[in-house]
């Protein structure tokens, strides 16, 4: 005789957990929503990231200038001679006297003519930065050089600006401005040394 229990189909007990395998992962809809959210966040962050990167390039160019001018001041005091930072010439990119985008050289000016001659030691070269134009502004007669006196003094108006090529082409004032009062150097972002917009 067959038992009643063996003829009944087995059904899972309500108290036992379901042993079917669960699918691990995301549905296609969830994946598409996540990609859309990430794309939106990236689109919103890209302009501010680009602006921060440009500001860092400008600050880097200014820090190099400050270090070179400080070196020039120390060399002027050490030698008791005038030191000059002069834009590199000739340069195809230098279309105006204030354009320093091809770089500069720092040298001890033994004959005080503001030009590096034979026998005058060039202390340092620099100034060419990708994505940054360096130029002098704000003066009626913009000299292609900056004189450092034998006592280490700098001109009161340096007028050096590091800008993106797009801003420089539009003659805008945004960028990093190197400001000084004859002794102390500082960098001001986004406006001129006197606070003008």
Number of C-alpha atoms within 10 A of each C-alpha: 3 6 7 7 8 8 8 8 7 8 6 10 8 7 6 7 8 10 7 6 6 7 7 6 8 9 9 9 9 11 11 12 11 11 12 12 11 12 12 10 11 12 11 11 11 11 11 11 12 11 11 12 12 17 21 13 20 26 22 16 23 23 15 13 19 18 11 20 22 18 16 28 23 17 21 23 17 12 12 14 19 25 32 28 27 21 28 20 14 8 13 7 11 17 10 11 15 22 22 27 22 20 20 22 19 25 24 27 23 16 12 13 10 20 18 20 14 7 9 13 14 17 16 13 16 16 22 15 16 12 13 25 25 29 24 22 19 14 11 6 9 17 14 20 21 21 23 26 18 20 17 23 18 22 14 12 17 23 20 24 32 31 29 20 15 12 15 18 10 8 10 14 19 19 25 28 28 24 21 17 13 14 12 12 15 14 20 18 19 17 16 22 22 8 9 8 10
